[in-house]
Amino acid sequence: DTAVSQTPKYLVTQMGNDKSIKCEQNLGHDTMYWYKQDSKKFLKIMFSYNNKELIINETVPNRFSPKSPDKAHLNLHINSLELGDSAVYFCASMGDYGYTFGSGTRLTVV
Amino acid sequence: EDQVTQSPEALRLQEGESSSLNCSYTVSGLRGLFWYRQDPGKGPEFLFTLYSAGEEKEKERLKATLTKKESFLHITAPKPEDSATYLCAVQAGTSYGKLTFGQGTILTVHP
């Protein structure tokens, strides 16, 4: 029933590790996004895919790599995690009236 | 560069005390202005989209309005369950759907 689902909800990992966050939407939308929300609740776009094609790539370190195997899935892989990567990461898809967000993945790098 | 500024950063109201949240923006070719509500530990939840100056939309105790430079979210007779962070975002005409968000207003309604 969930429209946009992300896994995992919480992720605690050590500096230098590689981790992935998965996102799936069942709304039939063509466009999906990754946003990062910092400790001050400020949401900033990272990437966007339209039907498996990368269309937005903001100034994000190369350690972050999105992958879209099909238009319903958009995963985020992060290499060599740093303390500053700690944040909440939101996946979203865009329909006719706006975005539908997932519930977020809280990443803590220790 | 598109910019969105929300004020106040935090607002405390008594139940039934009406007020307004402000969202000032600069954008190259506004395609839409969005309001979202975010509860702790959850993703933003869509409230309204406004497309042109003069437009207004209502939902229960909330009413959103839009001018060429700002948007207001009016809350009439709020209840404790209206407590949340309210986010404003703009979409520019050639942005591939990219939203630029403000920092949000944390609303607390006391019974």
Contacts between the chains, C-beta under 8 A, distances in Angstrom:
chain1	res1	chain2	res2	distance
A	4	B	43	7.6
A	31	B	96	7.6
A	31	B	97	5.6
A	33	B	97	7.5
A	33	B	98	7.9
A	40	B	103	6.3
A	41	B	38	7.6
A	41	B	85	6.1
A	41	B	87	8.0
A	41	B	103	6.4
A	41	B	104	5.0
A	41	B	106	8.0
A	42	B	101	6.8
A	42	B	103	5.1
A	42	B	104	7.7
A	43	B	44	7.4
A	43	B	87	6.9
A	43	B	89	7.7
A	43	B	99	7.8
A	43	B	101	4.2
A	44	B	101	7.3
A	45	B	98	5.3
A	45	B	99	6.9
A	45	B	100	7.8
A	48	B	96	6.0
A	48	B	97	6.6
A	48	B	98	6.6
A	50	B	96	7.2
A	55	B	96	4.8
A	56	B	96	5.5
A	56	B	98	5.6
A	90	B	43	5.5
A	90	B	44	7.5
A	92	B	43	7.6
A	94	B	97	4.8
A	97	B	46	7.1
A	97	B	49	6.0
A	98	B	32	7.6
A	98	B	34	5.5
A	98	B	46	4.9
A	98	B	49	5.3
A	99	B	34	7.6
A	99	B	36	8.0
A	99	B	44	7.5
A	99	B	46	6.7
A	99	B	99	6.8
A	100	B	46	7.0
A	101	B	36	7.9
A	101	B	43	3.3
A	101	B	44	4.9
A	101	B	45	7.5
A	102	B	43	5.4
A	103	B	41	7.6
A	103	B	42	5.6
A	103	B	43	5.0
A	104	B	41	7.6
A	104	B	42	7.2
A	104	B	43	5.4
